[in-house]
Amino acid sequence: MKQSKSVNRALEFLFEDDIRTLKEQIALAEIPAPPFSEHTRAVDFEKRLQSLGLENVRRDEEGNVYGDHKGSGGGPTLFVSAHLDSVFSADVDTAVTEKDGVYYGPGITDDARGLAALLSVVRALKAAGIETTGDVIFGGTVGEEGQGDLRGVKTFFSENKNVDGFLSIDTVSPQEIIYTGTGSYRYMIRFRGPGGHSFGSFGTPSAVHAAARATAAIADLETESEPKTTFNVGMIEGGAIPTAIAETCEMGVDIRSDGIAQLKALEEKIQRIVERAVRVENERWGYGETKGVAATMEKIGDRPVAPQSDGHIIVQTAWHATEALALTPRLAKPVSTDANFPISIGVPSLTLGGGGEAGAAHSLDEWYQPKRSYLGPQRILLIILGLAGISLESILSPPLLPKR
């Protein structure tokens, strides 16, 4: 894409807007926004989008907030978002402090930086008077973290089937291109048995024993290193007191893979392990299935594996935009972000960094350093213009993103 004076002006604006963007980042980070409780931050973000002059700014029933930057017509529709929620619970102190140019605070980066970078890009488009060919929807999604299970982005794409591409602003690197996604399934496995006194009812199957058998068998599983496939029993809770045979026990299990077949196969193995653990515990004490321990598996998380070719036009556009800023592009390993879902349903998508440097994500010591942080919004702007296309002065840059 040949750069016009307006595009250069937008890039200059983003450089000049860097301090304001950091201030917005801090303000957004200090608004608590746990998954399922993003309302206060969503209202604040909605007002910010409205103040920037986006059309039809609205909040959907799930809690997503977004508005339209209308194009000249005939081009694709691109959705650009950051996630509104933070991983931290409502009782965590989200105050941001600064020391030697480094800013500390839970959620200061993930994803307050993404939200602030998005607002800066919208300001730059308006300040430079850039009209895209395609429509660009800018917004914030809910439920990206933890048990939010990508509920915001899933709802958005179920209700907006005309969207042709997606950019998620998450992480910070202005060089990395995240174009594939690790899939994960999460389960709550519940064991229930008849219970009884540890001495008087000895010989009765135990829900805790069945869960322990399942845990030990899961721990002995072997998985592939390529594509990387993992498992974890993250919690076990059950029983009441040492002198009672446990009536109930539940396990929290997480499995992940970069391969669809591997994730499905691991899911089936764990299902068989749970069935066998129940059967062995009941047979150990001579009980049948109807009177002994039983188990149920509830899937509480489903983040699909997201395969995408590194030769796709959306990846190549990001590559060349990175080079245009004299940076060295890097294809990143798969991670789990909002982009997982749209990729899984055939919508070309990327996850891009909002700029700066950061560390200790998802901890109380999370930090952010605004080192050349303007490069994040600058690259995002160039990628948007490449994908959506522009028509400025005597320069025409047709959209690279095809309509679906």
N, C-alpha and C positions, 0 to 999 in steps of 0.2 A: 504494500500500500504506500503510494507516494504521499509524503506528508505535505499538507497545505499549511498556509500561515495560521489558519484556525486550529489545526491540530497542534502545531508548535506552541501556540498560545495556550492551549489546554494543558500541555505538558509543563509549561512555565508556571501556569496557575497551580498545578499540583505541587510543584516545588515550593511555591510561596505559601501554599495552604497547609504546609506540614505542621506548623505549630498549632493551628486551629484544630487540625485533625487529631492531634495528640490530646488536646483538651477535651474534645468530644469523646475520645476513647476512654479517658479517665472518668468522665461523667457517666458514661454508659456502664462501665465496669462497676461503679459504686451502687448501681441499682440491682438488688438481689433478683435473680431470675432462675430459680431451680426448675428442672423439667416439671411441667404441669402447673407451674406458678410463675409464668413469664409475663403475666398481664401488665404489671406496672412498667416494666421495661418496654413492652410492646406499645403501650399508650405513648410513652415518651418518644419512641422511634417513629411512630405514626405521625406525631406532630412535626418531627424533623423532616420527614419526607414531604409533608404538606407544605412546609415553609420553603422547600426547594422548588415548588411549582410543578411537581409531578401531577399528572392527571389521574383522576379516579382512584385516589388513595383509599384503601379499604382494608378491613380486617375480616378474615373468613371465620367460619364457626370453630375451626381448630385453633385459631389464634395467630395465624400467619398475618403479616402486614406487608402490603406491597402497593406500588403505584406505577403508572405507565409513562414512559418517555416515547411518545408517538413518532414513528418514522414517516418518511415521505410516501411510503406505500410500495407494495410489491415485493418486499423482502421477507426474510424469515423473522420469527419471534424468538427472542433470547431472554431467558430469565437469569438474573444476576442476584445472588443473595448471600447473606451471612446468617449464622444462626443466633437467635435471641437468647437461648437458654445457656446457663452456666452449670457446671457439674456440681456446684456447691449447694448445700441445703440452706434454707432461709435463715437459720440462726448463725451462720458464719459472718464474721465481720468483713465486709467487702471494701473497707476504706483503703485508698491507695496512698502509699508513701513513696518519697523519692530520696535516693541517696547516691551522690556522685553520678548523676545523670541516668540512673537506673530506677525504674518504677516497679514497685512491689505491691501485689494485691491479688487475692483470689479472682481469677477470671480477667485479669488485666489484658491478657492476650487472647485467650480462648473464650468467647470470640468477640470481645469488645473491639479488638483491633480490626477484625473483619467488618463489623458494623460501621466503624468510623471511616475506614478506607472506602467503603461503598458510598457513604455520604459525600466524601471528597470528590469521588469520580462524578457523581451527579452534578455537584457544584461546577466542576470543570467543564462539563458539557454545556451547561447553561451559560457560564461566563464567556466561553469561546463561541457561543452561538452555533454549535455543531448540530446538524440534522442528520440522523442516521437514515438509511434506506428502510431497514427493518425496524419493527417495534422492539424496545427493550423494556422489560419489566424489572424494576428494582425493588428488593424487599428483604424482610427478615423472616426466617422460619423458626418454628418452635420444635422442641422435642428431638434435637439432634443427639443430645447426650444421654448416656445410660439407658434407663428403662423408657425414655422418650421414644426409642425405637424408630427414629426417623419419621415420626407421625406427621410432622408438619409438611415435609417435602412429599411424603406419600399422598397426603390430602391434596396438596397443590397440584400435583400432576394428574390425580384422578379427576380434578375439576377443571383443568386447563389443558385439554388434549391437543390444542393447536400450537403448543410450544415446541420449537425445533431444536433448541440447544440450551445448555445450563452451565453456569459458572458459579461455583461455591467459593466464597472468600473465607478461608480457614487456614491456619498456620501463618507463617510470616515470610518465608523465603521468596524473593523476587526472581529466583533462578529455577527452582524446582517446578516441575510440571507433574502433578498427580493425575493420572489418567486411567487408572484401574483401581478396584476396591476389594479389600478383604471382606469376605462374607462371614457372618456369625449367627449362630442360633443359641438362644438361652432358654433354659428350662427350669421349672420348679417341679421337682419330683417328690411326691408325697406318698409315704408308706403309712398304712393304718392296720392295726391288729387288735385282737381281743383284750390284751393287757391282763394284769393280775398281780398278785403279791409275788415278790421275788422268790420266796421260799414255798409258800402254800400253793402257788400256781406254777411252780417250776415245771418246765416242759411245754409251756405255752410259747408260740412263736413271738418274737420281738420285732417291732418296727425298727428299732435302732440297729439290731443285729442285721436285719435285711439291708438297711441302708449302708451299713459298714461293709457287708459283702459286696454290694454294688460299687462302693467307693474303691475298695481294694482292686476289684477287677478293672475298673476304669483306669486306675493308676498304672496298671500293667499294660495298657494298650500301647501299640507302636504305631506311629504315624509317619507320613512321608515328609521329607525335608523340602522336596520340590514337586509340586507347589507346597509351600509351607502350610502345615496343618497342625492345629494344637487343640488341647482339651484342658479343662480345669474344673475341679470340684471346689467352688469358692466358699461354700458354707454348708454346715450340717447343724440342724437344730432339732432336738426331740427329747422325748421322755420328760419325766417330772421329778423323780427322786431316785436315789440309788436302790431303794428297796421296792421299787415297782417295775414290773416288766413294761416296757414302753408301748403305749398304744399308738403313738404317732411319732413320725420323724420326717423331716423334709430336707432335701438337698438342692442347692443352687448350682447348676452346671452350665458352663460356657464352652462352646466349641467354635473354632474358627478355621478358615482355609482360604487360600487364594484360588482354589479350584472348585468348581461346582460339583463334579462327580465325587471328589474327596470329601466334601462337606456332607453330601447326602449319605455316602457310605459310612462315615463316622456316626452320623445320626442313627442309622440303622443298627450299628454295633452297640451303641449305648442302649437303645431300646431292648435289644436282645439280652444285654447284661442285666438290666433291671428285671426283666421277666425271669431270667435264670436265678437271680438273687432271691426273689420272692419264692420261687419253686423250691430252691435248696433249703431256705429257712423253714418252710412249711414241712418239707419231707424229713428234715432233721428231727422234728418232733411228732411226726406221724399225723400231720393235719392236711386236710384237703384244701382246695382253693377257696371254697365258700366260707370256711370257718377260720382260716388262718390269716396271715398277712396278705394284703393286697396293695397295689401301687398304681398311681396315676401320674402321667407326665403332661404337664402344661407348658406349652411353648410361650414364653413371655417376651421373646425377642427374636426378630427375623430380619436381619440385614443381608440382602442378597449379595452374592459374589458379583463383581462388576468387571467383566472382561471387555477390553477395547484395544484396537490396534494402535500401535504407535505411529502408524502411517496415516491415521485418520486426519482429515483436514482441520479438525479442531485442535489436534495436538500439534500439527505443523504450523498452524497460525500462532499458537503460543510460543513455539520454538523461535519463529522468525521475529516475533514481537520482543522476545527476550534479547535476541541478538541486536535488534534495532536500538536497544538501550546500552549497547556495548557490554552486555553481561553474557556469561556462558551458560546456556540452558542445560538443565539436567533432568532426565526422566527419573522420577521417584519410584520407589517400591510401593506396592499396594498398601493402602491404609483404609480405614473405615470412616467415611464422611457422608454428608448429605448427597454427594454425587453417586453413591452406590445405587440408589433406587432408580433414578432416571436412566443411568447406563443400562441397568438390568431390563428396562422396558424399551430399549432401543433409542433413547434420546442421547445424542453426543454430549458429553459433560466433562468438565475438569474441576479440580480443586486447586486454587491459586493462593499464594501468600499475600498478606496485606502489607508487607514491608517491615523492616527493622530486624531486630534480633530478640530472641526470647528463650526461656527455659523454665524448668520445674512445673510444667503444665499439670493441671489437676492436683496441685498441692497448695498448701497455704503459703508456700514460699514462691509462688509463680512470679516471674519477673519479665519486664519488657524494657528494651533499650532502643530508643529511636535513632538508630544509626543508619543514615541514608534511607530513612523509612519511606520517603516520597517515591522510591523506585517501585514499591508495591502497587500503589494506585496508578502510576504511570504505565506500568506493564498491563494492568487490567484494562485501562482505557484503550490502549492500542489493540488489545485482543478483541474487545467489544467492537471497535470500529472495523477491524478486519472481518469479523464474523457477520456483523449486521450491515456493513457497507456504509459509505458516506457519499454525499453529493454536495461539494463545496466549491465555490468560485468556478474555475474552469476545469476542476479536477473531479473525475468520477472514479470511485473505487467500489466496484460492485461487491455485494456480499459474498463471502466465501462459504458461509454456512448454508447448505441446501435446505429447502423446505421439505418437511417429511410428507 
